[in-house]
């Protein structure tokens, strides 16, 4: 039970969390999420979680609740300075439409900000900017840094697709972790899929201006996988996005 008077996440935003999807009692990318959580816990000098114990508890609750397709959240905080791990379960619903509409935040983030590399419960800016975007009928907001680079969405990583006629010189670009972004689990899996399909993947700083020159844009997270994007100003094509999505969903049983 969370005590609002002594819980570090509730009072100060000092906590970490992971959000996962479980399909037919299989927790997608479970090891990767717990490894990322434990890596962040080590960085902040906190004790790690026991992977197998967490997995048993999650699967037990999923089966007890008879959830065939579930959204799971694990939150790690301190309560009276002792570790507290809480779990949330809900039926999975896709919060994105078939084609997501994105906008760019005017709030510039610090380049290579260390805290952005961890999934902390201090989500004020992400949530505030996301709410503003939703009030204008956008589905996601994209952040840039103070050096003019594209970073990530409020709850997604971002990929830009470039090619010439007949898909010549095809390459997919995504921001490097060195810019100060969350090392998304789905992001890393997409990079692997691109390599397996022999699609050139470029992980580097991306100038904001390229956002408006891409042939296609897509987002990613561990709940929704690959999320195709359109915008109010440009009707992006999506051939490569759907090709990747088909392989991603099939390879990782993500459907």
Secondary structure, 3 states (H helix, E strand, C coil): CCCCCCEHHHHHCCEEEEEEEEECCEECCHHHHHHHHHHHHHHCCCCCCCHHHHHHHHHHHHHHHCCCEEEEEEEEEEECCEEEEEEEEEECCCCCCCCEEEEEEEEEECCCCHHHHCCECCCHHHHHHHHHHHHCCCCEEEEEECCCEEEEECCCEEEEEECCHHHCCCEEEECCHHHCCCCCHHHHHHHHHHHHCCCEEEECCCEHHHHHCCCEEEEEECCCEEEEEECCCCCCCCHHHHHHHHHHHHHCCCC
